[in-house]
Amino acid sequence: MTPPGEGATPGPVVRFRDPQIEMAHGAGGIASRRLIDSLIAPLLLGSGARGLGDAAALPVDGAALVMTADGFVVTPLTFNGGSIGELAINGTVNDLVVSGAIPIAITVTLVLEAGLPTATLEAELRAMALTAARAGVQIVGGDTKVVEHGKADQMYISTAGIGRRLPNVCLGSTEVRPGDRVLLSGPIGDHGITILLARGELDLEADLCSDTRSVLPMVQPLLEALGPAIHWMRDPTRGGVASALNELALDTGLGITISEESLPLRLAVRGACELLGLDPLHIANEGQFLAVVAPEAADRALDIVRAAPGGEEARFIGEVGTEPAAAVLAQSRYGGTRIIDMLVGDPLPRIC
């Protein structure tokens, strides 16, 4: 008998050279991109990360279905404005929504640590059920595993979601053109800084809560009214707005210029970032979205999002151009410019 692996057809050549996996590989920045593009995607998908989105299209018997999967590792489990259970449902819903789909169903896998209080599990299950009901999606099944005490930070949640793509919607980096406008639905950084405050690691008092929520009420009317004029969408979770826009720039080879003065940012988030030396553009969000909009539809798109619940603070923050090629540039209110790179390292681990 041939031992496993011997005599098998050689697989794709991988270019991943990191000797081991580190926390930075899960932060949504440069290391994450390298892991996916150079190791995971070549071996599992036969391609790199270029063009990969938050969900995959699955045409089935004429139905335009969309599927996504996600994992949630949050410390602490509860925080101001939400919990890991709410985050799991909203995060899965939002990945489908920014891929142009109406969520239909979600499956949930629970990895529970021995010693987890039953009351804590019950609270998270109730939170998941309530959040799914609010989002109009069904939880249809899943799996449960228990691991030894000290091996799972109390609870991990993994999800898979499926939705139906809206008609006349074609979202992707290949649709983006110079002159397109970059729309942001609201203030950034709330979620990541809220988690940091919940850990007690920052001597700062702030009236701040996570922005975890479904973005469907904002996105659905936008896509139904202006489908072909909306070229690309993403929810800027791990790695924040900076990583999402850098991935778009790398995928298209185009340049994206944003105005720092236009960024919606709460004073508490700005203060925490200045204190810690963090860039708000790198901080995770769980209830916002980015959209690239054709210039002729820009004014109407902004009106639609601002009229939707939760979109009152939406604004355009930048524009797509040809320069700087495959990069993101930020302009300050004083006229200076700086290149906005993808997140390096993992300043806030276990946040989503």
Secondary structure as UniProt FT lines:
FT   TURN            4..7
FT   HELIX           23..26
FT   TURN            27..28
FT   HELIX           30..35
FT   HELIX           36..40
FT   HELIX           41..44
FT   TURN            50..51
FT   STRAND          56..60
FT   TURN            61..62
FT   STRAND          63..72
FT   STRAND          78..79
FT   TURN            80..81
FT   STRAND          82..83
FT   HELIX           84..97
FT   TURN            98..100
FT   STRAND          101..113
FT   TURN            114..115
FT   HELIX           118..135
FT   STRAND          138..147
FT   TURN            149..150
FT   STRAND          155..165
FT   TURN            167..168
FT   HELIX           173..175
FT   TURN            178..179
FT   STRAND          181..184
FT   HELIX           190..198
FT   TURN            199..200
FT   HELIX           216..226
FT   HELIX           227..229
FT   STRAND          230..234
FT   TURN            238..239
FT   HELIX           240..252
FT   STRAND          255..259
FT   HELIX           260..262
FT   HELIX           267..276
FT   HELIX           280..282
FT   STRAND          290..293
FT   HELIX           295..297
FT   HELIX           298..307
FT   TURN            309..310
FT   TURN            312..313
FT   STRAND          315..321
FT   TURN            325..326
FT   STRAND          327..331
FT   TURN            333..334
FT   STRAND          337..339
//
